[in-house]
Amino acid sequence: MWAIFSYVKVTASFVLVSESLRGIYVGFRQPYRALAVGGLFLAISTLPGSVTELVASISRVDNTFFMLMYAFLPLIWLNAWLRNRKEGKNSATAGNSSTD
């Protein structure tokens, strides 16, 4: 689960930065935008001088910005479940009504 959530968090960050750059300057197209953002992410990830600094920086990011990401998955599941339940009731009532 930790690896999946880490992948989702990094992917969300990557997409957010990439789409923000596209919004700032429309001429910055793919694949150059992805290569530039990937290089930027690689450069930033190599900044910590030791493993303990890397763990501390990851913990700070987890505790501040990405903590809400853990709440989004159950909320998305709940939303999908409620919509599916509502659609099921609507189709059941539509099948029971008769037109004369």
Helices and strands as residue ranges (DSSP letters): H 2-24, H 32-45, H 51-64, G 66-68, H 69-96
